[in-house]
Amino acid sequence: MPGLSDNIRVRSVVGRFLEHHRIIHFHADGENLIYLSSADWMQRNFFRRIEIAFPVFDPRLKRRVMREGLRAYLADNTQAWEMRADGSYHHKAPRGKARSAQEMLLNELVHQIQPQNT
């Protein structure tokens, strides 16, 4: 809605993993406010279930959620779909180097659990 939601972005990454996180990020007066939620914000979840959204206060956890949960997925240009003003989605076409959030995070995890050669 013009004047109300001009700066709201809705993005969906449809990849290998069906489970997904729900992160709500507000940038308010220079502060990053991060909330995690148990459900998609759909009518059936608001009116027929008990759901919760809760703030993340710990600065270390906030940075991790921003890095792994937001930045990686906002940079994804291979599996991302963005919502248009009319509610429809369009596929985000890769520009430049292809980036997949799920592949990047998987590679990072594999690197963390592999024994380090010393």
C-alpha positions in Angstrom: 0.0 0.0 0.0 1.5 3.3 -1.0 2.6 5.3 2.0 2.2 2.4 4.4 4.1 -0.6 3.2 6.5 0.8 0.6 9.5 -0.4 2.5 8.2 -4.0 3.2 9.8 -6.8 1.3 8.4 -10.4 1.3 10.7 -13.0 -0.1 10.3 -16.8 -0.3 13.2 -19.1 -0.9 12.0 -22.5 -2.2 14.9 -24.9 -2.1 16.0 -28.4 -1.0 14.7 -28.0 2.5 11.0 -27.7 3.2 11.4 -26.4 6.8 12.1 -22.8 7.0 12.5 -20.1 9.5 10.3 -17.1 10.1 12.2 -14.0 10.9 10.7 -10.5 11.2 13.2 -7.7 11.0 12.4 -4.1 11.9 15.0 -1.3 11.6 13.6 1.3 14.0 15.4 4.4 15.0 18.8 2.9 14.1 18.2 -0.3 16.0 17.7 -3.8 14.5 14.7 -5.4 16.1 14.6 -9.2 15.4 11.7 -11.5 16.1 11.4 -15.2 15.4 8.0 -16.7 14.8 6.5 -20.2 15.0 4.2 -19.8 12.0 3.6 -18.2 8.7 1.4 -15.1 9.0 -1.7 -16.6 7.4 -5.3 -16.3 8.5 -5.5 -20.0 9.5 -2.5 -19.6 11.8 -3.8 -16.4 13.4 -7.3 -17.6 14.1 -7.3 -21.4 14.4 -4.0 -22.1 16.1 -1.8 -20.8 18.9 1.3 -19.3 17.6 4.0 -17.1 19.0 6.5 -14.4 17.9 9.3 -13.5 20.3 12.1 -11.0 20.3 15.8 -11.9 20.1 17.7 -9.8 22.6 21.2 -11.3 22.8 23.5 -9.3 20.5 25.5 -12.5 19.5 22.3 -14.3 18.6 20.9 -11.3 16.7 24.1 -11.2 14.6 23.8 -14.9 13.8 20.2 -14.6 12.8 21.0 -11.6 10.6 24.0 -13.5 9.0 22.5 -16.9 8.6 18.8 -16.2 8.5 18.5 -12.9 6.7 21.6 -11.9 4.7 22.2 -15.3 3.2 18.5 -15.6 2.1 18.3 -12.0 0.9 21.5 -12.6 -1.2 20.0 -15.8 -2.7 19.4 -15.3 -6.4 18.8 -18.8 -7.6 15.8 -20.0 -5.5 14.2 -16.7 -4.4 10.8 -15.5 -5.2 9.6 -12.0 -4.4 6.1 -10.9 -3.7 4.6 -8.2 -5.9 2.2 -5.5 -4.6 -0.8 -7.6 -6.0 0.2 -10.6 -3.9 1.7 -12.7 -6.8 5.2 -13.9 -6.8 7.9 -13.6 -9.4 11.1 -15.6 -9.6 14.3 -13.7 -8.9 16.5 -14.2 -11.9 20.2 -14.7 -11.2 22.4 -11.7 -11.9 26.1 -12.1 -11.8 27.4 -15.0 -9.6 24.7 -17.5 -8.7 24.1 -17.6 -4.9 22.1 -20.2 -3.1 21.5 -19.6 0.6 20.9 -23.2 1.4 24.0 -24.4 -0.4 26.1 -21.7 1.2 24.9 -22.7 4.7 25.4 -26.4 4.0 29.0 -25.7 2.9 29.6 -23.7 6.0 28.2 -26.5 8.2 30.3 -29.1 6.5 33.4 -27.0 7.0 32.6 -26.6 10.7 32.2 -30.3 11.4 35.0 -31.7 9.3 38.1 -32.5 11.4 40.7 -29.7 11.0 44.1 -30.8 9.6 46.8 -29.5 11.9 
